[in-house]
Amino acid sequence: MKIYFASDFHLGIDATKTSKERERQLVRWLDRIKVDATAIYLVGDLFFWFEYKRAVPKGYVRFLGKLAELSDEGIPIYFFIGNHDMWMFDYFEEEFGIKTYREPILEEINGKTFFIGHGDGKGPEDYGYKVLKKIFASKLCQWLFARLHPNFGLWLATTWVLKSKGERPQSPKFYGMKHEWLYQYAVKKSRTIEVDYFIFGHRHLPINTLLPNGKSRYVNIGDWLFHNSYGVFDGEKMEIQFFESELEEVYTS
């Protein structure tokens, strides 16, 4: 068995590759893993998305078509909403049969316990974003945004994303585990629940490290803006691997 985890594709933003080049790369990766994938977990920030009732945001047709193909072939796909696609509602479930989660879940896979979520808003600090997330998650905010014409609404949101990320975002730096908020969150959670693997995205860095309890591992599966990294669980152990990438460093301490 092989379970695959990937996140932070950020389609719509150019980085080391243009968004369309990265989309084609993702399709090639999905074609490679479909031969042995027992399940695929997409752990957030696939693209910016606002789910209008009768309008579908333009673009990403290669990627979405591939997800539909894999789902139709019987491969279970699970999607965890991130901070860029938090306005996804039931489109994935209705169109592709992809189960969608807004909060982290505990999942048992082959006798191992996984805690899986995107990771945004978890851990200490980042108070500004936590307030902003509550605003964006409010029904009133969503209702007001839905009143905007899709052309204007999606332009406004895309402009916001590009302003926050920069038109050419830079790869994040790793400063050690004491500066990794999601690692600290995993350490705290490991004191109250028994988990073998904490799986997150959001941080854009490939990290695989043992927690202080000597049992649990914190795994951040990285991103596809710079690393093209993903997680693989083969039924016994969890690893981070890379696809068509020049950056193949996994941080462990």
Buried (B, 14 or more C-beta within 10 A) or exposed (E): EBBBBBBBBBBBBBBBBEBBEBBBBBBEBBEEBBEEBBBBBBBBBBBBBBBBEEEBBEBBEBBBEBBBBBBEEEBBBBBBBBBBBBBBBEBBEEEBBBEBBEEBBEBEBEEBBBBBBBBBBBBEEBEEEEEEBEEBBEEEEBEEBBEBEBEEBBEEBBEEBBEEBEEEBEBEEBEEBEEBBBBBBBBEBBEEEEBBBBBBBBBBBBBBBEBEEEEBBBBBBBBBBBBBBBBBBEEEEBEBBBBEBEEEBBBEE
